[in-house]
Amino acid sequence: MVICASALCTPSITSHPTPYSDQAYPTMATATEHNDVARGDIPASATKERKPYDYGGNPLAHARTNDPEMRLAAFGGDFQPGLYRAPNRKFANPAPLGLSAFALTTFVLSLINVGTKNIGEPNLVVAIAFGYGGLVQLLAGMWEMAVGNTFGATALSSYGGFWLSFAIILTPGGFQIVSTLEENSAEPFLNSFGLFLMGWFIFTTILLICTLRSTVAFFLLFFTLDLAFLLLGIGYLQNDGTAPQEGCIKAGGYFGLFAAFLAWYNALAGIADNSNSFFVIPVAHFPWSDKGREIRGKTDEHTA
């Protein structure tokens, strides 16, 4: 704030760390914004007066973070790599890509688990798990690492590794994992695969705890995925020596379908913005989250 001796002096304009793509812009340009326009970081039109609009408080939408005060810790209650801006670089949001890769692979495998079209073997999933759910999701996780989002990097890279390992286990004849374990009976493989899935259930539970300050949509994604891993793990461990327990496998498949559609929903919330969408994708912030308290505070001010 500049202090003027004259009473007629116009007060200086303070800089507001307001996102330029999904938040209301200041009514006048600040010094920081002039510098951003000069460097080409934001368009000149971004400094013009616009109607107040917070784009629904969507945590997956892009946000400007030139101001160090806006930069959050590794996981600040949302899954938004756009909040982590590397200096002098421009990164797209890798989260929707990773979520989409996870969603499609989970969708196909879950359809097989529930017995769609009487498909009994998940051989087709091996190709998707290698190419899309594994490789592409792993790359998305590495890009999350590049933009500084520890939670996003851990989640997407880990599930990319899950699909790669899943494909390696089930590659027919390639690694001979299944044939070696089933040399005498199917039970050793079923129990081993059940333990493998229970390990991923534990890991997903850890991530689930970290979503309690995000949004309902994001929390439900990890909640349904957690139940899918749990039920599938139980199904393989509670085998009859020749096949997994059918009821648990089907139940896990249905929860997997829920998780797939929720992943696509969250991906859509990250892709859609005011440049390509006519409507806001609601994600429902938890009332105790930082964004939830902010929205509630604004509502209280308007009703006061």
N, C-alpha and C positions, 0 to 999 in steps of 0.2 A: 504494500500500500504506500503510495507516494503522499507525503504530507506537504501541503501547499500553504504558503503564507497568506495568500489572498483568499478571501471568502468566496470569490467568484471562480476559483479554480475547479475544474471538473475532476471528480474522483477518478482514480485509475481503475482499470478493470482487472479484477482478480481472475486467475486462471482456474477453470473448472475441469476436473478430470472426467469429462463426460464423453462416453463413447460416441464416435462419429457415425457409426452405421446403424445403430439401433436405439440410441438414446436421443433425448432432445438436445439440440445444439444450443450454445449460448447465443443470445440475441446479437452480440457484437463479437468481432474477431479479437482474440487475445494475441499476445506476443508469441506464445508457443505455437498457436495455430498459424500465424504468419510464417514462422520458420518451417512448419510442416508443409505448407503450401509451396514454399520456395524449394524445398527438397523434393517435392512431388509425392510426399507420403500420403497427403490427403488432397482431394480436389478442392479447387478454389470455392466451389459452390457449397462446400461443407461449412463455411464460416458465415453463411447467410442465415437470416432468421428463419426458423422452421417451427412448425407446430409441436408442442410437447407430445412425445410419443416414446414410450420405453420398450416398444416391441414385445409387450407381454411379459417382460422380465425374463426372457428366454435365456437360460444359462449356456445354451449351446450356440447362441448367435455370436458374431464377432464383436470384439470390444477393443477400443483403443487404449493402449497402456504406456503412452509416452511418460506419464507422470509416475515416478517410482512408488508413490503412495498407493497406487492402484494395484501393484503387483502383489499377488497373493502367495501364500506358501505353496508347498507341493500340491496339496489338494485343498482348496479353500471352500469346499462345500459344493462344487460343481465340476463338471467334466468339460472344461472349456480351455482347450489349448490356446485359443485366441487371446486369453488373458495373459499369456506368457509370450512376450514379443522379444525376439532376439535383436540385439542392437544392429542397426544398419542393414537389416534383412527383412524380407517379406515372406511369410510362410502362410500357406492356406491352412484351413482347419483339417487336420488328418483324422479327427474323431469319426465323422460320418463314414469315411472309407473303411476304417477298421470295424465299425459297428455293422456296416453292410456285409462285409466279408464274413463276419461271425454269424450274422442272421441267416444268410443263404445256406451256409454249410449246416448250421443247426437245424434249419427248416427241412432240408432233404433227409438228414439222418433221423430226425424225429418222425417224419412221415413213415420211414421204414420201421421204426420202433413200434409204432402203433398198428402196423400191419396193413398199410395202405396197398391196395392192388395185390395183396398176398405176396409182396416182395419179402423174402426171408433173409437175404444176405445184403450187407451194406457195401458191396464191392464198388458201386458207383460213387459212393462218398469218398473213396480213396483219392480219386482224381480231383474232386472239389477241395478236399482237405489239403492236398499238396499245393494246388494252384492258387486258390482264392482264400479259403479260411486259414491256410498256413502261411504261405509266402506273402500274400498281399497284406494280411493282418499283421504279420511280423514287421513288414516295412512301415505300416502305419504306426506301430508302436515305436519304432526307431525315430520316426518323424516327431512323435510326441516327445521323445527324449530331446530332440533338437530344439523344440520350442519351450522346453523347461517344465513340462507337466509330468511329474514323477508318477502320479497315480495313473494317468493315461498310458504312459510308457510301460508301466508294470502290468496293467491289465491287458492291453492289446498285445504286447509282446508275449506274455505268458499264454494267452489263449491261442495266439498264432503257433506257439510251440506245442500246445496241446493238440491242435489239428495236425501238425506235422508228425508228432509222435503217434497219434491215432492212425494216420495213414501208413506209417512205417510198420506198426504192429499188424495191420490188416493187409499189407501188400501181399498178394498171393505168390508164394514161392520166393519172393525177393529176399527177405531177411530170415525166413524160416522160423519166425518166433512162434506162430500158432502151431505149426507142424511139430516143432520140437516139444512144446508143452503138452501137446495132445498125442504124444507118441504112444502112451499106454491107455490114457483115457482123457475125456474132455474136461474133467474136473480141475486139474492144475491150471489150465488156461482160464477157465471161468473164475476161479478164485483169484488168480493173479490180476485179471482184468477188473474184477470187483475192487481189489485193493487200489489199483490205479485210479479208478473213478472216485473212491473215497478220499484219496489224497487231493483230488481236484475239488471235492466238496469242502474240505477244510480250507483250501486256498480261497475259494469263492466266498466262504463265510467271512474270512478276513476282509476281503474287498467289500462285502455287504455292509460291514460295520462302518466302513469309510464313506458310505453313501447316505448316512443318516442325516447329513446336513445339506443334502443336495435337493433333489426334486422327487416327487412321487413316481413319475415315469421312470426315472433312472434307478430309484430304489427297487421298484417292482421288477425291472429287468434282472438285477442280480438276485432278487428274492426267488423268482421263478427258476432261474438258472441253478441256484443253490439246491432247490428242491429236486430239480431234474437230476443233478449229479447224485444226490442222496438216494433217490429211488432207483436209479440205474445201478448204483453201487450195491445196494441191498439186493436188487434183483439178480445180479451176477453172483453175489456171495451166498444167497439162499437158493442155490441150484440143486437139482436132483441128481447131479453127477453126469448128466448128458446135455442139459440145456438150462439157461437162466430161468428164474421164476417169471412167468409170462405176465402176470398181473402187475408187478412192479415195473417191468420193462415198458409196458403200455402206459402206465401212469407217468413214468419218467418221460416218455415220448410226448405226452400231452403237455406237460410242463415245459418241455423243450420247445414245443410249438409256440406256447405263450411267450417264452423268452425270445424266440426268433422274431415274432411280430413286434414285441416291445423294443428290440434292438433296431428294427427298421423304423419304428416310430421315433425313437431318439435320434436316429440318423437323419430322418426328415426334418426334425426340429433343428438340427445343425446345418442342414443344407438350405432350408428355406429362409430367405431374408427379404428385405424390401426391394431387392433387385430382380427377384424371380418368383415371388409369391404374392398372391392377393390377400392372404389371410395368415394369421399367427397360429403356430402350432402350440397349443397349451401344454405345459409340462408340470404345472401345479407345484409350486415351491412349498416345502414344509414350513409351517408357521414359525418354527424355532430356528430356521436357517437365517443366515445373514440377509439374503434377498427377501425372505419372507417377512422379517422384521422391518426391513426398509419399505416394502409395499404396504404393510400394516400401518407403519408410521405415516406414510403419505395419505392413506385412507382416513386415518384419524384426523389429520390436519384439514382435509377437505370437508369432513363432517362436523368439525368443531365450530 
